[in-house]
Amino acid sequence: MFEQDRISRRGFFKVGAAGAAAAIVAARNPLALAADTGTGDKKVSIQTGLQLYSVREDCGKDLPGTVAAVAKMGYKGVEFAGYYGRDSKTLRKLLDDNGLVCCGTHTGFDTIWGANLDKTVEFNKTLGNPYLIVPGMGAKTRQDWLDKAKQFNEIADKLKPLGMWCGYHNHSDEFKAIDGEKPWDTFFGNTKKEVVMQFDIGNAKGGGGDYVEYVKKYPGRALTIHVKPWSKTNPKAVIGEDDLPWKEIFELSETIGNTRWYIVEYEVGGVPALTAVEQCLQTMKKMGKA
């Protein structure tokens, strides 16, 4: 998500957090079972999904119709950011009916910490989702980030036997130094390799963070990434019209990044959301990535 949407989105997760949960169903997502945090030069197979926050207004009006439209475009999976009042069984049926996989859920930190973790696991087990991604957690100081790193390590240890991962998704301020160090480095420099680095490429670029730099610095940890456009001159640019080095980004993701899902996210107001995400996907197809 973009920085200007941060407050509204955090509220969005607060509303949907009570139902969250996770574990992997191998038959639905065999790539997740194959995923590890090793590195190497051999390219991996990556699928393309959509973060449904991109089309949240459409989902709010007609979730089944919107999910069906996303599937018809050619997306292989969706990442949830809230559940629109549906339980996990209803959502799973919706995915199954449209031939889609759940490639992640954005869920508040409170849903994966302490006593809430078990119900979050069960919810996501039904969805067939192994990736529990926190999209923001309010850490303000370097010590806050160190404390959160320790907690994520504990969560990762609990999820590992289940074939699941926890992870963190950036905005822009994670790349602005606190006490001489960028929060992204404080966090990922002190978490285990099993903690997923869900790098939102557009958000990071807006804050001075470069995916190429960080995927090299923390190899093997970008199991899912947000493919989001960024342009200095065209704020409404879709993928392919922007300024990002997608060829290099994809090459690194498919080798040292250990990436399993490209997750498209587009959030610019004033552009029909379904039209924009279809344009992004068409570009991904032209580049051989969908």
N, C-alpha and C positions, 0 to 999 in steps of 0.2 A: 504494500500500500504506500501511497505517497504521504510525505510528511504532513501536508495540509489536511489529510483525512485522519490523522492519527487519533485524535480525541474521540471522534465519532466511532471509529472502528473499535477502540478499546471498550466503549460502551456497548457496542454490538456484540463483542465476545462475552461481556459480563452477562448479557441477557441469555446467551446460548450456552453458557458454561455448565449449567447444572446438569445437562444431559450428556456431557462429553465422556468418552472412554475408548480403550484400544487393545488390539492384538491382531496377529496376522492369520489369514486363511490362505494357505499355500496355493490352493487350486485357483483362487482369484488373482493372485499376484505373485507368480513364480519368480519374477525379477527380484522381488524383495528378499526372497530366500537366498538368491544368489548373491545379493549385495553383501560386500564386506568393506572393510576400511583399508584394504591394501592399496597399493599404487602400482603403476607399471605403464608400459608403452602400448599395450594391447588395447584396442578400442572396445568399448562395451556398447551393448544395445540400449538405446534410450528411447522412451516413449514420451509423448507430449500430452499434457493435461492442461486444464484451465482452473485457476483459482476463481471460485464462484463469487468472491467479493467483487470481481470485475463486473458482474451482471446482477448485483444484489437487488436493485430496484425491480428488475424483471422477475427475479426469484421470489421477491416479496409478493408480487401480484399473481404469479403463476409458476410455482416451482416445477411441477411436472412438465409443463410446456417448455419452460426454459431449458431444463436438463435435456429434454428430447431434442431441442434445437441445437444445443451444444454437441450432442452426439451426432446429429445429422451433418454438422460441419466437418466432422472427422476427428474430433478430440477423442483420445483413448481413455482419459480419466478426468476426474474432477477432485479438487481440494476444497473441503468445506471451510467456511468461516461463519459458523452459526448453522442452525438446523431448521429454522422456520417452523418451529412448533412440532416437528415430526420426531418420532422415536426411531431407534436404529433399525428396527425391522422394516419399517415403512421406507426409510431411505435406502436400505439395501435392495428392496424390491424395485425401487425406482431405478437404481443403478443397473440391476440385472435386466430389467425390461428394456433398457436402452443400450445394453452391451458395454457399459462403462465400468471402470475400476475406480475405487477411492484411492487416490494417490497422496492423501494427507488430510489432516485436520489441523486448523489453527485453533488452539485452545488455550485458555488462560493458565498461568502457572499454577494457580490454586487447584486446578483440576487434575494435575499430575503429581501433586505433593501431598504427602501424608496419607490420611485415610481415604482421600478422594481418588487415589490412583487406581484402586481395584475396579471401581465402577466405570472409570474412564477406559480402562483396558477392556472391560466387557463390552462397552458401547462400540469401541473401534474394532473389536474382534468380530462383531456382527457385520460391521461395514467392510471388513476385510482389509483394514488399513494398518500398516505397521509404523507410520511416521506421525509422531505427536509433536507438533511444532508450536512453540510459544512465540507470539508475534509482538511481544513487548511486556516488560515487567517492572518498569518504574525505578530501576536502579539509578541512583544519582551520584554516588561517590565510588571511588576505586574499590573501597572495602565492600560496598554493596555488590559490585560485580564479582569480587572474589568470593563473597558468601554465596552468591547465586551459582557460581561455578562449582563450588563444593556440593551444593544441593543437586545440581544437574548430574554430577558424577554418581551420586547415590541413586538417583532415578534411573540412570543408564544401566547401572549394575542390576537393578530389579527387572528392567525390561529385556536385557540381553538374553536370558534363558527363554523368553517368549518369542524371540525373533523380531523384536521391535526396537525402535529408536526414539529418543527424545531429541529435540533440536531447538535452535533459536533462529528467528527471522529478523533481519535488520531494517531499520528506518535510515535516517541519515546521521543522527547525532552519535551513533556508535563509533563514528570516525573522527570525532572531535575530542582531542586529548583531555584527560582528567588526571591531574597529578603527574603529568609528563608521559602518560601512556594512553593510547586510544582504547576505549572500552572493548572494542572488538578483539584486540590483542589481549587485554586483561582476561577476558572471558575464555576465548579459545586457546590462549596460552596456558590456561589452568584447568581445562576440561579434558576428559579422556577422548580418545579417537572415536568412540562410539557416540559422542554427542554430535549431532548433525549440524553442519554449517549451512543453513538454508540462506544462501546469499541472494538478496534481492538486488539485482544488478543496477536497475534504474535508481532505486532509492540510494544505494551506496554512492553511485556516481554523483548524485546531487549533493552529497555530503563530503565528497573528496575521496571516497573509497573506490578502489579499482579491483574488479574481480580477478583480472589476470595476475595481479600482485598477490592477492590473498589465496587463490587456489594453489599457487606455487608455495606459499608460506605454510599452508595447512592442507597438504595433499591428502586425498582419499576421504575427505570429510563432507564434500558437497553432494551428498546422495540425492537431494532434490534442490533445485535452484529456481528462483523466479526470473523468468525471461521477461523483462520489462524494458520498454524503450526509454531512451533519454536523449534529448537534443538541446543544445544551447539556444538555437534559433526558432525551433518549431515545437512548442509545448504540446501540440496535439499529434505529434508524429507517432505513427504506428511502427511496429518492427519493420525494418527495411528502409524506413524514411528517416531514421535517427542517426546518431553519431557514434554508435557503439561498434567495436570491432568483432562482429558476430562470428566470423570465420575462426578467429583465434579463440574466442570464448568457447565455441563448440569443440574445437580441437582439444583444448585443455580439459574440458568437462569429460570428454570421451576417453581420455587417457588418465592423467593424474588426478582428476577430480572424483573419479569413481561414481559419476552421476548416473542415476537411474531414471529420473524424471525431469524433463523440461516443463516447468509450469508457467504458462503464460498468465500475466496479470496486466490489465490495462485499466486505468482509473481516471482518465481525463474527463472532466465535465464538459457538457455541450456537444459531445460526440455520442451518437447512438451506440450503446454498449455492445449489443449483439453484432452490429455491423463491424465495430472496431475489432472485436476479438476474432471475428471471421477473417478480416483482413490480415491480422497478425498470423493466423494459422495458415492462410494461403501463402504468405511469405515463407513461413517455416517449411511448408511443403516444397516450395521452389528451391529452398536451400537443402532439401533432402533430409529434413529433421522432423517430419511428421508424415 
